Amino acid sequence: MNTYMIIQKHPTNHTKSTKKPNPNQYDTSCRPETNSSTILFAYSNDLPPRTVLDTWNEILSGEGYFTWFGSVRFDIQNMNMTFQNHTLDVTSIIENNLPNPDQGFQSSSIGSNVFDVIEKFFSNTEAPVCGSRILILLKRYPKESDNSRLVSLIRSHHSIVHVVTSATPSGGSQPKAMYSVASQTNGMGLIEYDKYFPNFRSTPSKISICVGTVLQILEISKRMRMIFVILW
């Protein structure tokens, strides 16, 4: 078990927020330390199948304390999100639901439905969502820019979203939307070439904290913060 320090820059924003605090952010009915934990593996249909499989296998090498495992392929018309207690079952499901270009969106002007993934996850009645972790492999940008409701939903369940975004996107128009979701929920937002997605846990400055815990966040300035993370 090791503790690391990560420096993360805030997205530049020169506009002061006038929004009132969302009371859901302070919901005390969800207590992660007293609940089973779930990790959701969500991957775009636009990615190469090998990238998806190799990244999932990398997650298995450090699955941590999770008792529920979810998976979903998005950027298709009908998403099928499933939950299992055993990683072998999840692996089998992923292997049978690898990206298929014939089932995906056929135009680059169509945005990703990744927002729907998050909504669907938190509305599920099968697996616990309190204290959950969501790892998203993003190839296509969403077209929506307002993620404030999603961020409030994630925070109210003390969850964390990590996003690995392709350096060669397949469509969409809002490249900052999902990075913003990650940064506002103590997650990490990375940009990688597809073939390097499986290396996300190779250094502590990357997404390896999907099986870790943020200990403390110190604001250094308006544009930078210091994050202390414990990995195991």
N, C-alpha and C positions, 0 to 999 in steps of 0.2 A: 504494500500500500504506500503510495507516494503522494506528496502534495506539490502542486506546481502553481506558478504564478503566470497569468496570461494577461497581456496588455491588449485591450480592444478599443478601437476608435469608434466613437458614435457617428452615425450618419449625420452629415452636415444639414442643419436646419436653422434657418435664420428667423423663422416665424414662431412667436410665442404662442403656446397653446392656451385656448380659452375654454377648453372642455372641463367639465366638472368631474371629480374622481368617481369612478364607477364603484358602487358599493360591493359588487361581486368580487372585487379584488381583495376584499377583506373578509371573505367568507371563511368562517371558522368551523363549518360543518365538515369540511374536507381536511382530514389530518393524515398526511402521508405515512407518518410513523406508525399508525395503527391499521393500515390497510395493505392488502396485497398490491403489488406493483405490476404494471403492464408496459411493455415496449411495443410500439407499432412500427413496422417496417413498410414504408410506402414508396413505391417506385413508379416512374413514368414509363408508359408503354413505348415511348420514343427511344429509350435507351437500348444499347446492345444487350442481349440476353446474358452474355458472359459477364458483363459489368455488374448486372443485378445479382447473379449467383455468387460471384467472387466477393462482393460486398457483404452479402448475407453471411457467407462463411466466415468472413472476418468478424462479424458481430458475434457469431457463435463462439469465437475464441476468447471472448470476454463478456459473456452474457450477464454476469453479475448477480444481482439479487432479484431479478424479475421472476415472477411466478406465472405470468400470462404473456403470451406472444401473439401479436396480431400481424397480419399482412394484407396488403391491398395493392392492386395494379390500377393506376389512374391514367388519365388522358385517353380514356375510352368512354363509350356512351354509358355502359352499365357496369359500375364498380361492384365488386363482390368482396367485402371486408370480412375476414374470418379470424377467429381467435382459438388458440390451442394452449394446453398446459405443457406440451412436450415439443421440444425443438425438432425432433425427427418428423413429427406431423406437419409442422410449419414448413420445413424444408421440402417435403413432398408436395405440399400445396403450391409453393413458389415454383418448383420445377414444372408443375403442370399448368402454371399461369405465367409463363415468361412472356416478355414483350413480343407482340405480333403486329407488324406494320399494317396488315390487312384489317385489323380491328381498331386502329387508331384514327385520330383526326387527320383528314387528308389535306388540310390547308394550313399553312403557317400563320394565317391571319386569325385562326381560332386559338383562343387562350386556354391555358391549362385549367382543369377543374380541381386543382390542388386545394383550394379553399373548401370545396365540398368534402374532401377527405377529412379535414379537421372537424368540420361540423358533424359528419357521420360518426367519427370516432367518439366524440363526446356525447352523442345521443344513443350510443349502443347500450343495451341492457344486459350484456353477457359478461364482459370483462370490466374490472374496476378501472376507473380513469384518474382517480386521485393520486397525485404524485407520479404520474406516468411520464414516459419519454417517447417522443416521436422522432424518428429519423426519416427524412424525406430526401429522395434522390430525384432532383428536378432537372428535366431536360427542356421543358417548354415553360415560358413565363406565363403567369396569369394576366388577364386583361384588367382585373380589378385593382385599384390602388388603395382603397380604403380598407384597412385591415383592423381597425380599432375594435370592432366587435369580436373578432377572432382572438385578438390579444387579451381582451378582458375575459373571454371564455377560458383560455388556457391558464391565465393567472389565477382565476377563481378556483381552479382545480390543482394548483401548485404543480403544474406540469411544465415541461421544457421541450421546446422544439429545436431540433438541429436540422440544417438544410445544407446539402451538398448540391451545388448548381453547376450544370455543364458550361464549360467555356465556349461551347458551340451550340447554342440554343436552337431548338427546332421551330419555335414560333412564339406567339404572345407578344406583349408590349410593355410589361411592367417589371423590369429586372430588379427593382429595389423592394418590391412588395414582400417577398418571402424572407429576404435578408432582414428586413425590418421586424417581421414576426419573430425570427430567431433571436435577434439582439434584444428585443423587448421582453423576452421570456427567459433570459439568462442562457440562451442557446448559442451555438456557434453557426455562422454562415460562411461557407467556403465556396470558392469557384475553382473547379478542376476540369481537366480534360477527362473524358469518359473513362479511358483506360486506367486512370489513376484513382478513380473512386474507391477501389478496395483498400487503398493505402491511407484511408482517413484516420486510422488509429496509430499510424507509424510514429507520430510525434505528439507530445502533450499539448502543443499549441493548436492541434486540430480537433477533430470531432470526437476524440477518444472519451470525452466526458459524457458520452451517451450512456456509459455505464459508471458514471461517477457522480459526485455531488458538489455543487458550488457552495463553498464554505462562507465566502465573504466577497462583497463587491465594494470597492472603494472608488469614489468619484475623484479623479485627479484633476480634471478640468471639464469644461462644457463639451469637449470633443473627445475625451478619452477616459477610460476607466480601467481599473486593475482588478482582475478576477483571480481569487484563490480557489483552486480546484483540488479535490482529493480523488485519486484514481485507484481502482483496485480490480 
